[in-house]
Amino acid sequence: MKKLLLVILVLLTALFFYSKSADRKSAIRCVCEWARVAPFPKNCTNFEISTTGSMFSRQFSCSFTAPKKSIINWLKQSPGMRNFRDFSKAKYKIKPGGGAQFAEIAIDWTQNRVIINTYWS
């Protein structure tokens, strides 16, 4: 009986962490689609993503830090940034994709920190 409970506990723990990982991957895919951005730089650090909303709305906020050159290359590769030539600005309003109503990239160039916000409601 103890072995069965232990197996169940291990399976539930694994399922919990798999679910969290799958949710994170799904949120990242959604941010990329809605904000029309390229996959995040391989050398980005301090990556954070959060999801808020209800069945009537959904918002994703995502941020990361990367070297300036990596950020600029990432911006150039991002479909939503194709209309922009000046990559020194602090904020870019993007035409959203995937049914989203809003997408924006803000960059703190003093800390090389990128913040992406996108939502639908």
mmCIF file of the C-alpha atoms, coordinates in Angstrom:
data_MODEL
# 
_entry.id   MODEL 
# 
loop_
_atom_site.group_PDB 
_atom_site.id 
_atom_site.type_symbol 
_atom_site.label_atom_id 
_atom_site.label_alt_id 
_atom_site.label_comp_id 
_atom_site.label_asym_id 
_atom_site.label_entity_id 
_atom_site.label_seq_id 
_atom_site.pdbx_PDB_ins_code 
_atom_site.Cartn_x 
_atom_site.Cartn_y 
_atom_site.Cartn_z 
_atom_site.occupancy 
_atom_site.B_iso_or_equiv 
_atom_site.pdbx_formal_charge 
_atom_site.auth_seq_id 
_atom_site.auth_comp_id 
_atom_site.auth_asym_id 
_atom_site.auth_atom_id 
_atom_site.pdbx_PDB_model_num 
ATOM 1   C CA . MET A 1 1   ? 0.000   0.000  0.000   1.00 0.00 ? 1   MET A CA 1 
ATOM 2   C CA . LYS A 1 2   ? 2.825   2.395  0.856   1.00 0.00 ? 2   LYS A CA 1 
ATOM 3   C CA . LYS A 1 3   ? 4.521   1.634  -2.454  1.00 0.00 ? 3   LYS A CA 1 
ATOM 4   C CA . LEU A 1 4   ? 1.310   2.364  -4.356  1.00 0.00 ? 4   LEU A CA 1 
ATOM 5   C CA . LEU A 1 5   ? 0.877   5.700  -2.572  1.00 0.00 ? 5   LEU A CA 1 
ATOM 6   C CA . LEU A 1 6   ? 4.495   6.573  -3.306  1.00 0.00 ? 6   LEU A CA 1 
ATOM 7   C CA . VAL A 1 7   ? 4.052   5.739  -7.011  1.00 0.00 ? 7   VAL A CA 1 
ATOM 8   C CA . ILE A 1 8   ? 0.881   7.848  -7.159  1.00 0.00 ? 8   ILE A CA 1 
ATOM 9   C CA . LEU A 1 9   ? 2.641   10.755 -5.426  1.00 0.00 ? 9   LEU A CA 1 
ATOM 10  C CA . VAL A 1 10  ? 5.578   10.562 -7.856  1.00 0.00 ? 10  VAL A CA 1 
ATOM 11  C CA . LEU A 1 11  ? 3.227   10.449 -10.862 1.00 0.00 ? 11  LEU A CA 1 
ATOM 12  C CA . LEU A 1 12  ? 1.191   13.404 -9.644  1.00 0.00 ? 12  LEU A CA 1 
ATOM 13  C CA . THR A 1 13  ? 4.354   15.413 -9.010  1.00 0.00 ? 13  THR A CA 1 
ATOM 14  C CA . ALA A 1 14  ? 5.652   14.606 -12.504 1.00 0.00 ? 14  ALA A CA 1 
ATOM 15  C CA . LEU A 1 15  ? 2.289   15.529 -14.025 1.00 0.00 ? 15  LEU A CA 1 
ATOM 16  C CA . PHE A 1 16  ? 2.292   18.847 -12.156 1.00 0.00 ? 16  PHE A CA 1 
ATOM 17  C CA . PHE A 1 17  ? 5.738   19.821 -13.440 1.00 0.00 ? 17  PHE A CA 1 
ATOM 18  C CA . TYR A 1 18  ? 4.962   18.603 -16.974 1.00 0.00 ? 18  TYR A CA 1 
ATOM 19  C CA . SER A 1 19  ? 1.770   20.680 -16.946 1.00 0.00 ? 19  SER A CA 1 
ATOM 20  C CA . LYS A 1 20  ? 3.668   23.791 -15.805 1.00 0.00 ? 20  LYS A CA 1 
ATOM 21  C CA . SER A 1 21  ? 6.255   23.252 -18.541 1.00 0.00 ? 21  SER A CA 1 
ATOM 22  C CA . ALA A 1 22  ? 3.561   22.742 -21.196 1.00 0.00 ? 22  ALA A CA 1 
ATOM 23  C CA . ASP A 1 23  ? 1.719   25.877 -20.013 1.00 0.00 ? 23  ASP A CA 1 
ATOM 24  C CA . ARG A 1 24  ? 4.948   27.887 -20.224 1.00 0.00 ? 24  ARG A CA 1 
ATOM 25  C CA . LYS A 1 25  ? 5.692   26.623 -23.749 1.00 0.00 ? 25  LYS A CA 1 
ATOM 26  C CA . SER A 1 26  ? 2.137   27.415 -24.811 1.00 0.00 ? 26  SER A CA 1 
ATOM 27  C CA . ALA A 1 27  ? 2.396   30.941 -23.375 1.00 0.00 ? 27  ALA A CA 1 
ATOM 28  C CA . ILE A 1 28  ? 5.706   31.513 -25.195 1.00 0.00 ? 28  ILE A CA 1 
ATOM 29  C CA . ARG A 1 29  ? 4.197   30.334 -28.492 1.00 0.00 ? 29  ARG A CA 1 
ATOM 30  C CA . CYS A 1 30  ? 1.237   32.648 -27.959 1.00 0.00 ? 30  CYS A CA 1 
ATOM 31  C CA . VAL A 1 31  ? 3.450   35.671 -27.227 1.00 0.00 ? 31  VAL A CA 1 
ATOM 32  C CA . CYS A 1 32  ? 5.458   34.989 -30.393 1.00 0.00 ? 32  CYS A CA 1 
ATOM 33  C CA . GLU A 1 33  ? 2.278   34.696 -32.486 1.00 0.00 ? 33  GLU A CA 1 
ATOM 34  C CA . TRP A 1 34  ? 0.338   37.598 -30.983 1.00 0.00 ? 34  TRP A CA 1 
ATOM 35  C CA . ALA A 1 35  ? 3.272   40.033 -30.796 1.00 0.00 ? 35  ALA A CA 1 
ATOM 36  C CA . ARG A 1 36  ? 4.675   38.699 -34.081 1.00 0.00 ? 36  ARG A CA 1 
ATOM 37  C CA . VAL A 1 37  ? 8.182   38.281 -32.677 1.00 0.00 ? 37  VAL A CA 1 
ATOM 38  C CA . ALA A 1 38  ? 10.953  35.884 -33.611 1.00 0.00 ? 38  ALA A CA 1 
ATOM 39  C CA . PRO A 1 39  ? 12.033  33.128 -31.204 1.00 0.00 ? 39  PRO A CA 1 
ATOM 40  C CA . PHE A 1 40  ? 13.809  34.688 -28.257 1.00 0.00 ? 40  PHE A CA 1 
ATOM 41  C CA . PRO A 1 41  ? 17.603  35.059 -28.405 1.00 0.00 ? 41  PRO A CA 1 
ATOM 42  C CA . LYS A 1 42  ? 19.475  31.950 -27.261 1.00 0.00 ? 42  LYS A CA 1 
ATOM 43  C CA . ASN A 1 43  ? 21.632  34.069 -24.978 1.00 0.00 ? 43  ASN A CA 1 
ATOM 44  C CA . CYS A 1 44  ? 18.765  35.842 -23.217 1.00 0.00 ? 44  CYS A CA 1 
ATOM 45  C CA . THR A 1 45  ? 18.685  35.668 -19.420 1.00 0.00 ? 45  THR A CA 1 
ATOM 46  C CA . ASN A 1 46  ? 16.239  36.537 -16.662 1.00 0.00 ? 46  ASN A CA 1 
ATOM 47  C CA . PHE A 1 47  ? 13.368  35.296 -18.835 1.00 0.00 ? 47  PHE A CA 1 
ATOM 48  C CA . GLU A 1 48  ? 9.955   35.737 -17.235 1.00 0.00 ? 48  GLU A CA 1 
ATOM 49  C CA . ILE A 1 49  ? 6.462   35.202 -18.583 1.00 0.00 ? 49  ILE A CA 1 
ATOM 50  C CA . SER A 1 50  ? 3.076   35.677 -16.941 1.00 0.00 ? 50  SER A CA 1 
ATOM 51  C CA . THR A 1 51  ? -0.496  35.116 -17.997 1.00 0.00 ? 51  THR A CA 1 
ATOM 52  C CA . THR A 1 52  ? -3.539  36.969 -16.693 1.00 0.00 ? 52  THR A CA 1 
ATOM 53  C CA . GLY A 1 53  ? -7.173  37.140 -17.665 1.00 0.00 ? 53  GLY A CA 1 
ATOM 54  C CA . SER A 1 54  ? -10.324 35.079 -17.687 1.00 0.00 ? 54  SER A CA 1 
ATOM 55  C CA . MET A 1 55  ? -12.385 33.200 -20.235 1.00 0.00 ? 55  MET A CA 1 
ATOM 56  C CA . PHE A 1 56  ? -13.251 36.612 -21.717 1.00 0.00 ? 56  PHE A CA 1 
ATOM 57  C CA . SER A 1 57  ? -9.720  37.973 -21.979 1.00 0.00 ? 57  SER A CA 1 
ATOM 58  C CA . ARG A 1 58  ? -6.096  36.883 -21.967 1.00 0.00 ? 58  ARG A CA 1 
ATOM 59  C CA . GLN A 1 59  ? -2.919  38.904 -21.472 1.00 0.00 ? 59  GLN A CA 1 
ATOM 60  C CA . PHE A 1 60  ? 0.683   37.822 -21.670 1.00 0.00 ? 60  PHE A CA 1 
ATOM 61  C CA . SER A 1 61  ? 3.615   39.783 -20.288 1.00 0.00 ? 61  SER A CA 1 
ATOM 62  C CA . CYS A 1 62  ? 7.085   38.575 -21.093 1.00 0.00 ? 62  CYS A CA 1 
ATOM 63  C CA . SER A 1 63  ? 10.530  39.994 -20.380 1.00 0.00 ? 63  SER A CA 1 
ATOM 64  C CA . PHE A 1 64  ? 14.170  39.084 -20.796 1.00 0.00 ? 64  PHE A CA 1 
ATOM 65  C CA . THR A 1 65  ? 17.651  40.551 -20.737 1.00 0.00 ? 65  THR A CA 1 
ATOM 66  C CA . ALA A 1 66  ? 20.181  40.122 -23.558 1.00 0.00 ? 66  ALA A CA 1 
ATOM 67  C CA . PRO A 1 67  ? 23.189  41.889 -25.043 1.00 0.00 ? 67  PRO A CA 1 
ATOM 68  C CA . LYS A 1 68  ? 22.244  44.924 -27.160 1.00 0.00 ? 68  LYS A CA 1 
ATOM 69  C CA . LYS A 1 69  ? 23.444  43.301 -30.388 1.00 0.00 ? 69  LYS A CA 1 
ATOM 70  C CA . SER A 1 70  ? 21.275  40.226 -29.726 1.00 0.00 ? 70  SER A CA 1 
ATOM 71  C CA . ILE A 1 71  ? 18.228  42.393 -29.054 1.00 0.00 ? 71  ILE A CA 1 
ATOM 72  C CA . ILE A 1 72  ? 18.723  44.347 -32.280 1.00 0.00 ? 72  ILE A CA 1 
ATOM 73  C CA . ASN A 1 73  ? 19.186  41.131 -34.306 1.00 0.00 ? 73  ASN A CA 1 
ATOM 74  C CA . TRP A 1 74  ? 16.055  39.687 -32.672 1.00 0.00 ? 74  TRP A CA 1 
ATOM 75  C CA . LEU A 1 75  ? 14.082  42.835 -33.521 1.00 0.00 ? 75  LEU A CA 1 
ATOM 76  C CA . LYS A 1 76  ? 15.252  42.662 -37.147 1.00 0.00 ? 76  LYS A CA 1 
ATOM 77  C CA . GLN A 1 77  ? 14.135  39.008 -37.369 1.00 0.00 ? 77  GLN A CA 1 
ATOM 78  C CA . SER A 1 78  ? 10.715  39.674 -35.839 1.00 0.00 ? 78  SER A CA 1 
ATOM 79  C CA . PRO A 1 79  ? 7.864   39.891 -38.402 1.00 0.00 ? 79  PRO A CA 1 
ATOM 80  C CA . GLY A 1 80  ? 6.066   42.549 -36.361 1.00 0.00 ? 80  GLY A CA 1 
ATOM 81  C CA . MET A 1 81  ? 9.091   44.832 -36.531 1.00 0.00 ? 81  MET A CA 1 
ATOM 82  C CA . ARG A 1 82  ? 9.537   44.829 -40.323 1.00 0.00 ? 82  ARG A CA 1 
ATOM 83  C CA . ASN A 1 83  ? 8.077   48.345 -40.682 1.00 0.00 ? 83  ASN A CA 1 
ATOM 84  C CA . PHE A 1 84  ? 10.590  49.810 -38.240 1.00 0.00 ? 84  PHE A CA 1 
ATOM 85  C CA . ARG A 1 85  ? 14.063  50.986 -39.232 1.00 0.00 ? 85  ARG A CA 1 
ATOM 86  C CA . ASP A 1 86  ? 15.103  52.743 -36.027 1.00 0.00 ? 86  ASP A CA 1 
ATOM 87  C CA . PHE A 1 87  ? 15.803  50.203 -33.286 1.00 0.00 ? 87  PHE A CA 1 
ATOM 88  C CA . SER A 1 88  ? 16.946  52.741 -30.694 1.00 0.00 ? 88  SER A CA 1 
ATOM 89  C CA . LYS A 1 89  ? 13.464  53.648 -29.442 1.00 0.00 ? 89  LYS A CA 1 
ATOM 90  C CA . ALA A 1 90  ? 12.129  52.633 -26.056 1.00 0.00 ? 90  ALA A CA 1 
ATOM 91  C CA . LYS A 1 91  ? 8.671   51.520 -27.210 1.00 0.00 ? 91  LYS A CA 1 
ATOM 92  C CA . TYR A 1 92  ? 7.172   49.937 -30.319 1.00 0.00 ? 92  TYR A CA 1 
ATOM 93  C CA . LYS A 1 93  ? 3.465   49.429 -30.920 1.00 0.00 ? 93  LYS A CA 1 
ATOM 94  C CA . ILE A 1 94  ? 3.078   46.423 -33.201 1.00 0.00 ? 94  ILE A CA 1 
ATOM 95  C CA . LYS A 1 95  ? 0.196   45.308 -35.367 1.00 0.00 ? 95  LYS A CA 1 
ATOM 96  C CA . PRO A 1 96  ? -0.822  42.164 -33.423 1.00 0.00 ? 96  PRO A CA 1 
ATOM 97  C CA . GLY A 1 97  ? -1.336  38.742 -34.935 1.00 0.00 ? 97  GLY A CA 1 
ATOM 98  C CA . GLY A 1 98  ? -3.336  35.637 -34.081 1.00 0.00 ? 98  GLY A CA 1 
ATOM 99  C CA . GLY A 1 99  ? -6.507  37.489 -33.138 1.00 0.00 ? 99  GLY A CA 1 
ATOM 100 C CA . ALA A 1 100 ? -4.872  39.671 -30.475 1.00 0.00 ? 100 ALA A CA 1 
ATOM 101 C CA . GLN A 1 101 ? -5.986  43.279 -30.094 1.00 0.00 ? 101 GLN A CA 1 
ATOM 102 C CA . PHE A 1 102 ? -2.778  44.781 -28.750 1.00 0.00 ? 102 PHE A CA 1 
ATOM 103 C CA . ALA A 1 103 ? 0.967   44.130 -28.905 1.00 0.00 ? 103 ALA A CA 1 
ATOM 104 C CA . GLU A 1 104 ? 3.828   46.267 -27.689 1.00 0.00 ? 104 GLU A CA 1 
ATOM 105 C CA . ILE A 1 105 ? 7.553   45.890 -27.121 1.00 0.00 ? 105 ILE A CA 1 
ATOM 106 C CA . ALA A 1 106 ? 9.284   48.169 -24.625 1.00 0.00 ? 106 ALA A CA 1 
ATOM 107 C CA . ILE A 1 107 ? 13.050  48.195 -24.251 1.00 0.00 ? 107 ILE A CA 1 
ATOM 108 C CA . ASP A 1 108 ? 15.112  49.606 -21.420 1.00 0.00 ? 108 ASP A CA 1 
ATOM 109 C CA . TRP A 1 109 ? 18.369  50.178 -23.311 1.00 0.00 ? 109 TRP A CA 1 
ATOM 110 C CA . THR A 1 110 ? 20.260  51.065 -20.107 1.00 0.00 ? 110 THR A CA 1 
ATOM 111 C CA . GLN A 1 111 ? 19.667  47.523 -18.792 1.00 0.00 ? 111 GLN A CA 1 
ATOM 112 C CA . ASN A 1 112 ? 19.138  45.751 -22.154 1.00 0.00 ? 112 ASN A CA 1 
ATOM 113 C CA . ARG A 1 113 ? 15.776  44.574 -20.838 1.00 0.00 ? 113 ARG A CA 1 
ATOM 114 C CA . VAL A 1 114 ? 12.935  43.738 -23.256 1.00 0.00 ? 114 VAL A CA 1 
ATOM 115 C CA . ILE A 1 115 ? 9.300   43.750 -22.102 1.00 0.00 ? 115 ILE A CA 1 
ATOM 116 C CA . ILE A 1 116 ? 6.519   42.413 -24.342 1.00 0.00 ? 116 ILE A CA 1 
ATOM 117 C CA . ASN A 1 117 ? 2.825   42.928 -23.613 1.00 0.00 ? 117 ASN A CA 1 
ATOM 118 C CA . THR A 1 118 ? 0.035   41.501 -25.719 1.00 0.00 ? 118 THR A CA 1 
ATOM 119 C CA . TYR A 1 119 ? -3.639  40.754 -25.128 1.00 0.00 ? 119 TYR A CA 1 
ATOM 120 C CA . TRP A 1 120 ? -7.102  40.093 -26.505 1.00 0.00 ? 120 TRP A CA 1 
ATOM 121 C CA . SER A 1 121 ? -10.420 40.710 -24.784 1.00 0.00 ? 121 SER A CA 1 
# 
